[in-house]
Amino acid sequence: MVGRWLRLGASWAAIIVAIVVGVRAPRQRPELTAQVGQILAARCVRCHGALKVSGGLRVDTVEALLRGGDSGPAIVPGRPRASLLLARVAAHEMPKDGVPLSDGEVALLDEWIDLAAAPRPDGRLAVHWAFEPQRLPALPATGHPIDAFVDQQLRTAKIRCRAPPAERRLLLRRLSLDLTGLPPTEDEYRRLMDDAAADSYERAVDRLLASPRYGERWGRHFMDLWRYSSHEHRVDSKNKALHSSPHIWRWRDYLIRALQEDRGLDRMIVEMFAGDQRRDAPDDALAATGYLVRSQNTIDRDSWLTNVVDHAGRAFLGLSLGCARCHDHKFDPISQKEFYQLRSYFEPYVVQTDGDVAHAVDGPVVPTHLFLRGDPRAPDPSVAIQPQVPAVPGHVACCDHLPAPSTGRRLALARWLVSDTNPLVARVLVNHVWLRHFGRGLVEVPDEFGVRSRPPTHPELLDWLAVEWRKHGWSLKWLHRTIVTSAAYRRSSSSAGLDACVTKDPQVRLYWRFPTRRAEAEVIRDSLLHLAGALDPTIGGPEEATERADDSPRRSLYFRTSRRERVPFLDVFDAARVEECYRRSETIVPQQSLALLNSPFVWRQARLIADRHGGDHDFVPRMFALVLGREAEPAEAALGSAFLAQQELLLGNPAQARAYLVHGLLNHNDFVTIR
């Protein structure tokens, strides 16, 4: 009882002090404080934060706002009209180098000051959402966790309609293309359609995840993300590859194998960064460091290491670290010194080739210098650089004591990346997986989680997935299974009869239906070979020459791809750029239609498909189901039958007529669309 009165007395004392000094006691509105913090973090901290303090003012804590800068206190709690910060942003005098705050943002700031500017419980204010620790949010409802969070956002947006479940055949095609990159066979369609068990779909998911084609499909996704590039047949004066390595395919095969085994992405990250530095490394750990070999540039060491740091930041942290090479980052809390501290982790490594495996290994330790304005000809000897991660988002001790010649630097960095205290990596990678299932991420720009990023459409869902994924050993197959068994994933892609939803959410950001998307270049080419029964199932091995792409039955990820060598058919359909490809482009250009219409490769597969499936009386509906993954509409079936009869009459060759029909279906939009 005494303790209770003491606590009450302390609370009343705080209120009395507030009244004496003319400030109202803060009325707690945590959600308002969070919104104001996001505004200040995104719009003001770059000039008034830890790295840059323009006018002597910082805005990242309430204490700093009360203290103010050269012009006096920035806010007067309870008196918005007397607050200098509000006056400057309302008059569009601030921010000086950005878009003015909207009327809604100014109104939020006004309300927050009027409520006496309550800080967060930890005293901070302008903390960007992505730098917050991951927390496991409470599920808003029972049922599938993803659907609980999705439905919560739909209710908040007052969107009451939902697309019905997708037709089973179309859903199986979507699932098969997503998990294996290949459409179902007639037998696979038949198995699902004839299986009336309640868990038939879940068992289909498990079969596809166990398929050897899964590792190839998702290996290509991570080859995009981690910038796989073939050797360009250019060597230096010592006959050493200028860029990448002739043996880089060993890294590609490592990715396929590790994903097929569901090795855990945390373990893969450690092996790719430091497979040569682990005492308990598996046999393929050296090949895993192909991630670092890929960036080799023997004629420009500075560009080599700059690319490693920049793209490691974008791929794993969602931060454009390269912006801090010449000066402090203009937006994110990354100083120029911190950029070079990160570079120091990679400074000792070089590329070594043993047999047919090119891998990273530490050479002699050389000092890292801060380059003035990013110029390697102007090192600053006054700044001591040691390995250290940025203060935001975390801290790591360096380095493990390992036998020479290893420094342990890269291993220490990799372990920090996958540690529970890192708020970014799991969020960034979960977002990439979501993007490749739905065509858009929960965070729209997958390599930009900094203060300029738009907040996630479903922040609690992103955190729930990130936390649970880590709990499940960073298992990608667990993550896939969780996503594709949700009702959100299994919805129809049609908006027919859902005009109210279209009006409120035309971009389908809230997933009231499944978003359609164009299939990737590799999926289109591989599907042609697969339907024709011509696809070579061999996994791995040396790269195929690009000029053989029209004649080779190998999957598309096995062909050489570099800045100089591209497969033309794949390029037309927006194949990955080797410089960076965090998200595939989706263009619609005439060359794509012309490629499907005129390519000898497509014609050859059309003839093989037609010959393989014979001339039965139900040929037309069977081809619609096989090629497009759906039943033909009555009008389509009638038109297809009439076309087939007409072509048989004109050509006098039933087999050729059937090939013409199949070729027409291969040129249908539904063939190149995941829906």
C-alpha positions as CSV (number, residue, x, y, z in Angstrom):
1,M,0.0,0.0,0.0
2,V,2.8,2.4,0.9
3,G,4.5,1.7,-2.4
4,R,1.3,2.3,-4.3
5,W,0.9,5.8,-2.6
6,L,4.5,6.6,-3.3
7,R,4.0,5.8,-7.0
8,L,0.8,7.9,-7.1
9,G,2.6,10.7,-5.3
10,A,5.4,10.7,-7.9
11,S,2.9,10.9,-10.7
12,W,1.0,13.8,-9.1
13,A,4.4,15.5,-8.5
14,A,5.2,15.3,-12.2
15,I,1.9,16.9,-13.1
16,I,2.3,19.7,-10.5
17,V,5.8,20.5,-11.9
18,A,4.4,20.6,-15.4
19,I,1.7,23.1,-14.3
20,V,4.2,25.2,-12.5
21,V,6.4,25.5,-15.5
22,G,3.5,26.2,-17.8
23,V,3.4,22.8,-19.6
24,R,0.5,20.5,-19.8
25,A,1.2,16.9,-18.7
26,P,1.6,14.7,-21.8
27,R,-1.5,12.8,-22.8
28,Q,-0.2,9.5,-24.1
29,R,-1.0,8.8,-27.8
30,P,1.6,6.2,-28.7
31,E,0.3,5.9,-32.3
32,L,0.5,9.7,-32.8
33,T,4.0,9.8,-31.4
34,A,5.0,7.0,-33.8
35,Q,3.6,8.9,-36.8
36,V,5.4,12.1,-35.9
37,G,8.6,10.2,-35.3
38,Q,8.3,8.7,-38.8
39,I,7.7,12.1,-40.4
40,L,10.8,13.6,-38.6
41,A,12.9,10.6,-39.4
42,A,12.0,10.6,-43.1
43,R,12.0,14.4,-43.7
44,C,14.2,16.1,-41.1
45,V,16.9,13.9,-39.5
46,R,19.2,14.0,-42.5
47,C,19.9,17.7,-41.7
48,H,19.1,17.7,-38.0
49,G,20.3,14.3,-36.6
50,A,23.4,12.6,-35.2
51,L,25.5,13.0,-38.4
52,K,24.5,16.6,-39.3
53,V,23.2,19.3,-36.9
54,S,22.2,22.2,-39.1
55,G,21.5,25.4,-37.0
56,G,22.5,23.5,-33.9
57,L,19.1,21.7,-33.9
58,R,18.5,17.9,-33.6
59,V,15.0,16.5,-33.9
60,D,15.6,12.8,-32.9
61,T,14.5,13.2,-29.3
62,V,11.9,15.3,-27.5
63,E,14.7,16.6,-25.2
64,A,16.6,17.9,-28.3
65,L,13.5,19.6,-29.6
66,L,12.8,21.3,-26.3
67,R,16.5,22.4,-26.1
68,G,16.3,23.7,-29.7
69,G,19.1,25.2,-31.7
70,D,20.5,28.6,-32.7
71,S,17.0,30.1,-33.0
72,G,15.7,28.8,-29.6
73,P,13.4,25.9,-28.6
74,A,11.9,24.1,-31.6
75,I,8.6,23.2,-29.8
76,V,6.6,24.6,-26.8
77,P,4.6,21.6,-25.6
78,G,0.9,22.4,-25.4
79,R,1.4,25.6,-27.6
80,P,1.6,24.6,-31.2
81,R,1.3,28.3,-32.4
82,A,4.3,29.2,-30.3
83,S,6.4,26.4,-31.7
84,L,9.1,27.4,-34.2
85,L,9.3,23.9,-35.8
86,L,5.6,24.0,-36.7
87,A,5.8,27.5,-38.0
88,R,8.7,26.7,-40.3
89,V,7.2,23.5,-41.8
90,A,3.7,25.0,-42.1
91,A,5.2,27.9,-44.1
92,H,7.1,25.4,-46.3
93,E,10.4,26.9,-45.2
94,M,11.5,23.5,-44.1
95,P,12.7,21.0,-45.3
96,K,14.9,23.1,-47.5
97,D,16.0,20.4,-49.9
98,G,12.9,18.3,-50.1
99,V,9.1,18.2,-50.8
100,P,7.2,20.3,-48.2
101,L,5.2,18.4,-45.6
102,S,1.6,17.7,-46.6
103,D,-1.3,19.4,-44.8
104,G,-2.0,16.1,-43.1
105,E,1.6,15.8,-41.8
106,V,1.5,19.3,-40.5
107,A,-1.8,18.6,-38.8
108,L,-0.3,15.5,-37.1
109,L,2.6,17.6,-35.8
110,D,0.2,20.3,-34.6
111,E,-1.9,17.8,-32.7
112,W,1.2,16.1,-31.2
113,I,2.6,19.4,-29.9
114,D,-0.9,20.4,-28.6
115,L,-0.9,17.1,-26.6
116,A,2.3,18.2,-24.9
117,A,4.7,16.3,-27.2
118,A,4.9,13.0,-25.4
119,P,8.0,11.0,-26.2
120,R,8.3,7.3,-26.7
121,P,8.9,5.2,-23.6
122,D,12.6,5.0,-24.5
123,G,12.8,8.7,-24.8
124,R,13.5,8.6,-28.5
125,L,11.4,10.1,-31.2
126,A,12.6,10.1,-34.8
127,V,13.4,6.4,-35.1
128,H,12.9,5.0,-38.6
129,W,10.6,1.9,-38.6
130,A,13.3,-0.3,-40.2
131,F,15.8,0.4,-37.5
132,E,13.4,-0.7,-34.7
133,P,14.0,-4.2,-33.2
134,Q,11.8,-6.9,-34.7
135,R,9.0,-7.7,-32.4
136,L,6.5,-10.6,-32.6
137,P,3.1,-8.8,-32.9
138,A,0.0,-10.3,-31.4
139,L,-2.2,-12.0,-34.1
140,P,-5.3,-9.9,-34.7
141,A,-7.5,-12.9,-35.2
142,T,-7.6,-16.7,-35.4
143,G,-6.9,-18.6,-38.6
144,H,-4.0,-18.4,-40.9
145,P,-1.6,-15.6,-39.5
146,I,-1.1,-14.0,-42.9
147,D,-4.8,-13.7,-43.5
148,A,-5.3,-12.3,-40.1
149,F,-3.0,-9.4,-40.8
150,V,-4.2,-8.9,-44.4
151,D,-7.8,-8.8,-43.3
152,Q,-7.0,-6.3,-40.6
153,Q,-5.6,-3.9,-43.2
154,L,-8.5,-4.5,-45.5
155,R,-10.9,-3.6,-42.7
156,T,-9.0,-0.5,-41.8
157,A,-9.2,0.6,-45.4
158,K,-13.0,-0.3,-45.3
159,I,-12.6,-2.8,-48.1
160,R,-15.2,-5.4,-47.5
161,C,-15.1,-7.4,-50.7
162,R,-12.7,-10.3,-51.4
163,A,-12.0,-12.2,-54.6
164,P,-13.2,-15.8,-54.3
165,P,-10.7,-18.7,-54.2
166,A,-8.9,-19.3,-57.5
167,E,-10.1,-22.2,-59.7
168,R,-8.1,-25.3,-58.8
169,R,-6.4,-25.8,-62.1
170,L,-5.3,-22.2,-62.3
171,L,-4.1,-22.2,-58.7
172,L,-1.9,-25.3,-59.4
173,R,-0.3,-23.6,-62.4
174,R,0.4,-20.5,-60.3
175,L,1.9,-22.6,-57.5
176,S,4.0,-24.7,-59.8
177,L,5.4,-21.7,-61.7
178,D,6.2,-20.0,-58.4
179,L,7.9,-22.9,-56.8
180,T,9.5,-24.7,-59.7
181,G,9.4,-22.3,-62.6
182,L,7.6,-24.9,-64.7
183,P,3.9,-25.5,-65.5
184,P,2.2,-28.7,-64.3
185,T,2.0,-31.7,-66.5
186,E,-1.3,-33.3,-67.5
187,D,-0.7,-36.0,-64.8
188,E,-0.1,-33.3,-62.1
189,Y,-3.3,-31.5,-63.1
190,R,-5.2,-34.7,-63.0
191,R,-3.8,-35.7,-59.6
192,L,-5.0,-32.5,-58.0
193,M,-8.3,-32.4,-59.8
194,D,-9.1,-36.0,-58.8
195,D,-8.0,-35.6,-55.2
196,A,-11.0,-34.7,-53.0
197,A,-9.1,-34.8,-49.7
198,A,-9.1,-31.7,-47.6
199,D,-5.3,-31.5,-47.6
200,S,-4.8,-32.1,-51.3
201,Y,-3.4,-28.6,-51.9
202,E,-1.0,-28.8,-49.0
203,R,0.3,-32.1,-50.3
204,A,0.8,-30.5,-53.7
205,V,2.8,-27.8,-52.0
206,D,5.0,-30.3,-50.3
207,R,5.6,-32.3,-53.6
208,L,6.7,-29.1,-55.4
209,L,9.0,-28.0,-52.6
210,A,10.6,-31.5,-52.7
211,S,11.0,-31.3,-56.5
212,P,14.6,-31.0,-57.8
213,R,13.3,-28.2,-60.0
214,Y,12.7,-26.0,-56.8
215,G,16.4,-25.4,-56.2
216,E,16.8,-24.2,-59.8
217,R,13.9,-21.9,-59.7
218,W,14.8,-20.2,-56.5
219,G,18.5,-20.4,-57.3
220,R,17.8,-18.1,-60.2
221,H,15.9,-15.7,-57.9
222,F,18.9,-15.4,-55.6
223,M,21.3,-15.1,-58.6
224,D,19.3,-12.0,-59.4
225,L,19.6,-10.6,-55.9
226,W,23.3,-11.4,-55.4
227,R,24.3,-10.3,-58.9
228,Y,25.5,-13.5,-60.6
229,S,27.7,-12.7,-63.6
230,S,29.7,-14.9,-65.9
231,H,33.3,-14.4,-66.7
232,E,33.7,-12.1,-69.7
233,H,36.7,-13.8,-71.3
234,R,38.9,-10.8,-70.5
235,V,42.2,-11.3,-68.6
236,D,44.9,-9.1,-67.2
237,S,48.6,-9.2,-67.8
238,K,49.0,-12.2,-65.5
239,N,46.3,-14.1,-67.4
240,K,43.9,-13.6,-64.5
241,A,40.2,-12.9,-65.1
242,L,39.4,-9.2,-65.0
243,H,35.9,-9.7,-63.8
244,S,34.2,-12.7,-62.0
245,S,35.8,-16.1,-62.8
246,P,35.6,-18.8,-65.4
247,H,34.6,-21.1,-62.5
248,I,31.7,-18.9,-61.1
249,W,29.3,-21.6,-62.1
250,R,30.4,-23.5,-59.0
251,W,28.7,-20.8,-56.9
252,R,25.5,-21.1,-59.0
253,D,25.5,-24.9,-58.3
254,Y,26.1,-24.2,-54.6
255,L,23.0,-22.0,-54.5
256,I,20.9,-24.6,-56.2
257,R,22.1,-27.3,-53.8
258,A,21.8,-25.3,-50.6
259,L,18.3,-24.2,-51.4
260,Q,17.2,-27.7,-52.4
261,E,18.5,-28.9,-49.0
262,D,16.8,-26.0,-47.3
263,R,20.1,-25.3,-45.6
264,G,18.9,-22.2,-43.9
265,L,19.6,-18.7,-45.3
266,D,21.5,-17.6,-42.2
267,R,24.0,-20.5,-42.7
268,M,24.2,-19.7,-46.5
269,I,25.0,-16.0,-45.7
270,V,27.8,-17.0,-43.4
271,E,29.2,-19.5,-46.0
272,M,29.0,-17.0,-48.8
273,F,30.8,-14.3,-46.8
274,A,33.3,-16.5,-45.0
275,G,33.1,-20.1,-46.1
276,D,36.9,-20.1,-46.1
277,Q,37.0,-18.9,-42.4
278,R,34.7,-21.5,-40.8
279,R,36.3,-24.4,-39.0
280,D,33.1,-26.5,-39.4
281,A,32.6,-25.5,-43.1
282,P,30.9,-28.0,-45.4
283,D,32.6,-29.3,-48.5
284,D,31.1,-26.7,-50.8
285,A,31.9,-23.7,-48.5
286,L,34.7,-22.5,-50.7
287,A,32.4,-22.5,-53.7
288,A,29.9,-20.5,-51.6
289,T,32.3,-17.6,-51.5
290,G,31.7,-17.2,-55.2
291,Y,29.4,-14.4,-53.9
292,L,32.6,-12.4,-53.3
293,V,34.4,-13.8,-56.4
294,R,31.7,-12.4,-58.6
295,S,32.7,-8.9,-57.7
296,Q,36.4,-9.4,-58.7
297,N,37.8,-6.4,-60.7
298,T,41.5,-6.9,-61.0
299,I,42.1,-3.6,-62.8
300,D,40.4,-1.4,-60.2
301,R,40.6,-2.5,-56.5
302,D,38.7,0.5,-55.2
303,S,35.7,-0.2,-57.5
304,W,35.9,-3.8,-56.6
305,L,35.5,-3.2,-52.8
306,T,33.1,-0.3,-53.3
307,N,30.8,-2.6,-55.2
308,V,31.1,-5.3,-52.5
309,V,30.1,-2.9,-49.7
310,D,27.4,-1.1,-51.7
311,H,25.6,-4.3,-52.9
312,A,26.0,-6.1,-49.6
313,G,24.2,-3.2,-48.1
314,R,21.4,-3.2,-50.6
315,A,20.9,-6.9,-50.8
316,F,21.0,-7.7,-47.0
317,L,20.3,-4.4,-45.2
318,G,18.2,-2.6,-47.8
319,L,20.5,0.4,-47.5
320,S,22.3,2.3,-50.2
321,L,25.7,2.3,-48.5
322,G,27.4,3.5,-51.6
323,C,26.0,6.9,-51.1
324,A,28.4,7.3,-48.1
325,R,31.6,6.6,-50.1
326,C,32.2,10.3,-50.8
327,H,30.4,12.0,-47.9
328,D,28.0,11.3,-45.1
329,H,24.8,9.7,-46.4
330,K,22.3,12.5,-47.2
331,F,19.4,10.6,-45.9
332,D,20.3,7.6,-43.8
333,P,22.4,7.7,-40.5
334,I,25.5,6.3,-42.2
335,S,28.7,8.4,-42.0
336,Q,31.5,8.3,-44.6
337,K,33.7,6.9,-41.9
338,E,31.3,4.0,-41.3
339,F,31.3,3.2,-45.0
340,Y,35.1,2.7,-44.8
341,Q,34.8,0.8,-41.6
342,L,32.5,-1.6,-43.4
343,R,34.9,-1.8,-46.3
344,S,37.6,-2.7,-43.8
345,Y,35.9,-6.1,-43.3
346,F,36.6,-6.9,-46.9
347,E,39.9,-5.2,-47.4
348,P,42.1,-8.3,-47.0
349,Y,40.3,-10.7,-49.3
350,V,41.5,-11.7,-52.7
351,V,40.4,-14.4,-55.1
352,Q,42.2,-17.7,-55.4
353,T,41.6,-20.6,-57.7
354,D,42.2,-24.2,-56.7
355,G,41.5,-26.6,-59.5
356,D,38.1,-25.5,-60.8
357,V,36.9,-23.7,-57.7
358,A,37.5,-20.0,-57.4
359,H,37.0,-18.7,-53.9
360,A,37.8,-15.9,-51.5
361,V,40.7,-16.0,-49.1
362,D,42.4,-13.4,-47.0
363,G,45.7,-12.0,-48.2
364,P,48.1,-9.8,-46.2
365,V,46.2,-7.3,-44.0
366,V,46.5,-3.8,-45.5
367,P,45.2,-0.7,-43.8
368,T,41.9,0.8,-44.9
369,H,41.9,4.6,-45.5
370,L,39.1,7.1,-45.8
371,F,39.2,8.6,-49.2
372,L,38.5,12.3,-49.3
373,R,35.5,12.8,-51.6
374,G,35.7,9.1,-52.4
375,D,39.0,9.6,-54.4
376,P,41.4,6.7,-53.9
377,R,44.2,9.1,-54.8
378,A,43.4,11.2,-51.7
379,P,43.5,9.0,-48.6
380,D,43.1,10.8,-45.2
381,P,45.8,9.6,-42.9
382,S,44.3,11.4,-39.9
383,V,41.3,9.1,-39.7
384,A,41.9,5.6,-38.2
385,I,39.7,2.9,-39.8
386,Q,39.0,-0.3,-38.1
387,P,36.3,-2.9,-38.9
388,Q,33.0,-1.8,-37.4
389,V,29.4,-1.9,-38.5
390,P,27.3,1.3,-38.5
391,A,25.9,2.5,-35.1
392,V,22.5,2.1,-36.8
393,P,21.4,-0.6,-37.0
394,G,23.8,-2.3,-34.6
395,H,27.1,-3.3,-33.2
396,V,29.5,-6.2,-33.7
397,A,32.8,-7.1,-32.1
398,C,35.7,-7.9,-34.4
399,C,37.2,-10.2,-34.8
400,D,37.4,-14.0,-34.2
401,H,40.9,-15.3,-33.5
402,L,41.5,-17.8,-36.3
403,P,44.7,-19.3,-37.6
404,A,46.7,-17.3,-40.2
405,P,46.1,-16.2,-42.9
406,S,42.5,-15.7,-42.0
407,T,41.6,-12.5,-40.2
408,G,38.1,-13.6,-39.2
409,R,36.7,-10.2,-40.3
410,R,34.2,-11.4,-42.9
411,L,33.1,-14.2,-40.5
412,A,32.4,-11.6,-37.8
413,L,30.4,-9.5,-40.2
414,A,28.4,-12.4,-41.5
415,R,27.5,-13.5,-38.0
416,W,26.3,-10.0,-37.2
417,L,24.2,-9.9,-40.3
418,V,22.3,-13.0,-39.2
419,S,22.2,-12.2,-35.4
420,D,18.9,-11.7,-33.6
421,T,19.9,-8.1,-32.9
422,N,20.1,-7.1,-36.5
423,P,16.7,-5.5,-37.3
424,L,17.1,-5.4,-41.1
425,V,18.3,-8.6,-42.7
426,A,15.4,-10.9,-42.0
427,R,12.9,-8.1,-42.9
428,V,14.7,-7.5,-46.2
429,L,14.9,-11.1,-47.2
430,V,11.3,-11.9,-46.2
431,N,10.3,-9.0,-48.4
432,H,12.2,-10.4,-51.4
433,V,10.5,-13.7,-51.0
434,W,7.0,-12.0,-50.7
435,L,7.8,-9.9,-53.8
436,R,8.6,-13.0,-55.9
437,H,5.3,-14.7,-54.8
438,F,3.0,-11.6,-55.2
439,G,4.8,-9.4,-57.7
440,R,5.3,-6.6,-55.2
441,G,6.9,-6.5,-51.8
442,L,5.4,-5.5,-48.5
443,V,8.0,-2.7,-48.8
444,E,7.7,-1.5,-52.3
445,V,11.3,-0.9,-53.2
446,P,13.1,-4.0,-52.1
447,D,16.6,-2.5,-51.8
448,E,15.5,0.7,-50.0
449,F,14.6,0.3,-46.4
450,G,16.2,3.6,-45.4
451,V,14.4,6.8,-44.3
452,R,13.3,7.5,-47.9
453,S,11.4,4.3,-48.2
454,R,7.7,4.1,-48.0
455,P,6.5,2.2,-44.8
456,P,5.4,-1.4,-45.3
457,T,1.8,-1.8,-46.4
458,H,1.6,-4.5,-43.6
459,P,4.2,-3.7,-41.0
460,E,3.0,-6.2,-38.4
461,L,2.8,-8.9,-41.0
462,L,6.4,-8.2,-42.1
463,D,7.7,-8.4,-38.5
464,W,5.6,-11.5,-37.8
465,L,7.1,-13.3,-40.8
466,A,10.6,-12.1,-40.0
467,V,10.5,-13.3,-36.4
468,E,8.8,-16.6,-37.1
469,W,11.2,-17.3,-40.0
470,R,14.2,-16.9,-37.8
471,K,12.5,-19.2,-35.2
472,H,12.2,-21.8,-37.9
473,G,15.9,-21.8,-38.7
474,W,15.7,-19.3,-41.6
475,S,14.0,-22.1,-43.6
476,L,12.9,-20.8,-47.0
477,K,10.7,-23.8,-47.5
478,W,8.9,-23.0,-44.2
479,L,8.4,-19.4,-45.5
480,H,7.1,-20.6,-48.9
481,R,4.7,-23.0,-47.3
482,T,3.4,-20.3,-45.0
483,I,2.8,-17.9,-47.8
484,V,1.3,-20.1,-50.4
485,T,-1.2,-21.8,-48.0
486,S,-2.7,-18.4,-47.1
487,A,-6.1,-17.4,-48.5
488,A,-4.5,-14.2,-49.8
489,Y,-2.2,-16.2,-52.0
490,R,-5.0,-18.6,-53.1
491,R,-7.5,-15.9,-54.2
492,S,-8.6,-15.5,-57.7
493,S,-6.8,-12.8,-59.7
494,S,-10.0,-11.7,-61.4
495,S,-11.7,-8.4,-60.3
496,A,-15.0,-9.3,-62.0
497,G,-17.9,-8.0,-59.9
498,L,-15.5,-6.3,-57.4
499,D,-15.7,-2.7,-58.7
500,A,-15.7,-1.3,-55.1
501,C,-12.4,-2.9,-54.4
502,V,-10.9,-1.7,-57.7
503,T,-11.9,1.9,-56.8
504,K,-10.5,1.8,-53.3
505,D,-7.3,-0.2,-54.0
506,P,-6.6,-0.2,-57.8
507,Q,-3.0,-1.3,-57.4
508,V,-4.0,-4.3,-55.2
509,R,-1.6,-3.2,-52.4
510,L,-3.9,-4.7,-49.8
511,Y,-4.3,-8.1,-51.5
512,W,-8.1,-8.3,-51.8
513,R,-7.3,-10.4,-55.0
514,F,-4.2,-12.1,-56.2
515,P,-2.0,-9.6,-58.3
516,T,-1.3,-10.8,-61.8
517,R,2.2,-10.5,-63.2
518,R,4.2,-11.4,-66.3
519,A,6.3,-14.5,-66.0
520,E,10.1,-14.0,-66.0
521,A,12.1,-14.7,-69.2
522,E,13.4,-18.0,-67.9
523,V,10.0,-19.3,-67.0
524,I,8.7,-18.6,-70.5
525,R,11.6,-20.3,-72.3
526,D,11.7,-23.3,-69.8
527,S,7.9,-23.7,-70.0
528,L,8.1,-24.1,-73.7
529,L,10.7,-26.9,-73.4
530,H,8.9,-28.6,-70.5
531,L,5.5,-28.7,-72.3
532,A,7.3,-30.1,-75.3
533,G,8.9,-32.9,-73.2
534,A,12.3,-31.6,-74.4
535,L,13.7,-30.1,-71.2
536,D,17.0,-31.5,-70.1
537,P,16.7,-32.4,-66.3
538,T,20.5,-32.3,-65.7
539,I,21.3,-30.1,-62.7
540,G,24.4,-28.0,-62.6
541,G,27.6,-28.1,-64.5
542,P,29.7,-25.6,-66.6
543,E,27.9,-22.8,-68.3
544,E,26.3,-23.1,-71.7
545,A,27.3,-20.8,-74.5
546,T,24.6,-18.2,-75.3
547,E,24.7,-18.9,-79.0
548,R,23.4,-22.4,-78.2
549,A,20.2,-21.2,-76.5
550,D,18.0,-21.8,-79.5
551,D,19.1,-25.4,-79.8
552,S,20.0,-26.5,-76.3
553,P,17.4,-28.1,-74.1
554,R,19.1,-26.9,-70.9
555,R,17.2,-24.7,-68.4
556,S,17.8,-21.0,-68.9
557,L,19.8,-20.4,-65.7
558,Y,22.6,-22.5,-67.1
559,F,23.5,-20.1,-69.9
560,R,26.2,-17.6,-69.7
561,T,25.1,-14.1,-68.7
562,S,27.3,-11.1,-68.4
563,R,27.4,-7.5,-69.6
564,R,28.7,-8.8,-73.0
565,E,26.9,-12.1,-73.4
566,R,23.1,-12.3,-73.3
567,V,20.6,-14.7,-74.6
568,P,18.5,-12.6,-77.0
569,F,15.2,-14.4,-76.4
570,L,15.6,-14.0,-72.6
571,D,16.7,-10.3,-73.0
572,V,13.5,-9.5,-74.9
573,F,11.5,-10.6,-71.8
574,D,13.6,-8.6,-69.3
575,A,16.2,-11.1,-68.1
576,A,18.2,-10.0,-65.1
577,R,20.8,-7.3,-65.4
578,V,24.1,-8.5,-64.0
579,E,25.0,-5.1,-62.6
580,E,22.0,-5.2,-60.2
581,C,18.6,-6.7,-60.3
582,Y,16.8,-6.4,-57.0
583,R,13.5,-6.5,-58.9
584,R,12.9,-7.6,-62.5
585,S,11.6,-5.1,-65.0
586,E,8.3,-5.9,-66.6
587,T,8.1,-4.1,-69.9
588,I,5.4,-4.6,-72.6
589,V,7.1,-4.1,-76.0
590,P,6.3,-5.3,-79.6
591,Q,9.5,-7.3,-79.7
592,Q,8.0,-9.8,-77.1
593,S,5.1,-10.6,-79.4
594,L,7.4,-10.8,-82.4
595,A,9.7,-13.2,-80.6
596,L,6.8,-15.6,-79.7
597,L,5.3,-15.3,-83.2
598,N,8.4,-15.7,-85.3
599,S,11.1,-17.5,-83.3
600,P,12.1,-20.8,-84.8
601,F,12.7,-22.0,-81.2
602,V,9.0,-21.3,-80.3
603,W,7.8,-22.9,-83.6
604,R,9.9,-26.0,-82.9
605,Q,8.4,-26.4,-79.4
606,A,4.9,-25.9,-80.7
607,R,5.3,-28.8,-83.1
608,L,6.7,-31.0,-80.4
609,I,3.8,-30.2,-78.1
610,A,1.3,-30.9,-80.8
611,D,2.9,-34.2,-81.8
612,R,3.3,-35.3,-78.2
613,H,-0.3,-34.9,-77.3
614,G,-1.8,-36.5,-80.5
615,G,-4.9,-35.8,-82.4
616,D,-7.7,-36.9,-80.2
617,H,-11.2,-35.4,-80.6
618,D,-10.6,-33.4,-77.4
619,F,-7.4,-31.9,-78.6
620,V,-8.6,-28.3,-78.4
621,P,-9.8,-28.3,-74.7
622,R,-6.7,-30.4,-73.7
623,M,-4.4,-27.8,-75.2
624,F,-6.2,-24.9,-73.5
625,A,-5.9,-26.7,-70.2
626,L,-2.2,-27.7,-70.7
627,V,-0.8,-24.5,-72.2
628,L,-2.9,-21.9,-70.5
629,G,-3.8,-23.7,-67.3
630,R,-7.5,-23.2,-67.6
631,E,-10.6,-24.5,-69.3
632,A,-11.5,-23.0,-72.7
633,E,-14.6,-20.8,-72.7
634,P,-17.4,-22.1,-74.9
635,A,-16.7,-19.5,-77.5
636,E,-12.9,-20.2,-77.4
637,A,-13.5,-23.9,-77.8
638,A,-15.8,-23.4,-80.8
639,L,-13.3,-20.9,-82.4
640,G,-10.4,-23.3,-81.7
641,S,-12.2,-26.3,-83.3
642,A,-13.2,-24.2,-86.3
643,F,-9.6,-23.0,-86.7
644,L,-8.3,-26.5,-86.5
645,A,-10.7,-27.8,-89.2
646,Q,-9.9,-24.8,-91.4
647,Q,-6.2,-25.4,-91.2
648,E,-6.5,-29.1,-91.8
649,L,-8.4,-28.3,-95.0
650,L,-6.0,-25.6,-96.2
651,L,-2.8,-27.5,-95.3
652,G,-3.8,-31.1,-95.9
653,N,-1.7,-31.9,-92.9
654,P,-3.5,-32.5,-89.6
655,A,-0.2,-32.6,-87.6
656,Q,0.8,-29.2,-88.9
657,A,-2.7,-27.8,-88.3
658,R,-2.4,-28.9,-84.6
659,A,1.0,-27.2,-84.4
660,Y,-0.6,-24.0,-85.7
661,L,-3.2,-24.2,-83.0
662,V,-0.6,-24.8,-80.2
663,H,1.5,-21.9,-81.6
664,G,-1.5,-19.6,-81.3
665,L,-2.0,-20.6,-77.7
666,L,1.7,-20.0,-76.9
667,N,1.1,-16.4,-78.2
668,H,-1.9,-16.0,-75.8
669,N,-1.4,-13.5,-73.0
670,D,-2.4,-16.1,-70.4
671,F,0.7,-18.3,-71.4
672,V,3.1,-15.6,-70.3
673,T,1.1,-14.4,-67.3
674,I,1.0,-15.8,-63.7
675,R,-2.5,-15.3,-62.5
